[in-house]
Amino acid sequence: MSTEHQMLYAAIARDQKHILCNYELSVQSNIPQMVLQVLSRLKKETKMSCEINQDFFFHYINEDSYTYLCVSDAAYSKRLAFSFLEQI
């Protein structure tokens, strides 16, 4: 296993419940299920935030009816994660 800090998952969701597209680095994780739980708790009025769940950071941006989300390990730069989300 790599010790490099990494982004593990990215997704675009509509209305906090429908994932329109996603990318997962490792298909042997439970991150997609965790993402659905995080999405169900998000508040639409929160523009940008980060939530910690277990050892993962869930960075997200809400814009219109869409949520742009990425999951990283705890050591990954928040600045890089939000920069990535702003680009997609």
N, C-alpha and C positions, 0 to 999 in steps of 0.2 A: 504494500500500500504506500502511496506517495505521501511525503510529508509536506508537499507544496500546498499552500492555501488555495482553495478552489471554490468556484461556483459549481453547485451540484445540480441545480434544477432551475428552469426558467419557464414562465407561462404567461399567457394573456387570457384573462377571464372576463366574462360579461356578467354583470349583475351579481357578482360574488358567488355564483353557483355553477356557471357553465364555463368549463375550460375550453377555449377555442383552439389553442395550440400550445404545445409544450415541448420541452427538451429535457431529458434526464441523462445525466452522466453515467449512472449505474442503475440498471433495471432491477437490481436485487435489493432495493431499499424500500422503506415504507414512506418515503417522502411524499409521493402523490396523495396518499391518504392523509398525511399531516397537512398538506396544502389545502385540501378540502375542508379540514377542520378550521384552519386559520382563516380561510375565505369566509366561512360561515359566521365568524366573529367580527369581521372588519366593519367599520363604520364608514358609510359612503362619504360623510363630510370630512373625514381625515384624508388630506391630500397625499401625505407622504409619511411613512413610518417604518419601524422595524420591530418585529416581535421575535422573542427568543422562545424556542420550543426544544426541549432536550438540549442537544449540543449544536443545534442549527439556528441560523439567523434567517428570518423571513423578511426580506426587504420588499416594500411595495409602494406603488404610486397609484392613486385613484384619479382617473381623468374621465369625465363624462360618465358613461356607464361601464367603463372598462377598468380592470385592475391589472397592472403590469407587475409581476412578482418574480423574484429570484430567491433562491435558497443557497446559502453558503455555509461553510464551516465558521466557527466562532472567530477565527483569526483573519478571515478575509476582510479587506478594507471596505468599510461602509461607503466611503467616497467612491470607490470603484464600482460597487454594486449599484448605487443610485445613478452614477454616470451611465452605466450600461442600460438601466431602465429608461433613462431619459432619451436614449438613442433609439429605442425600439418603438 
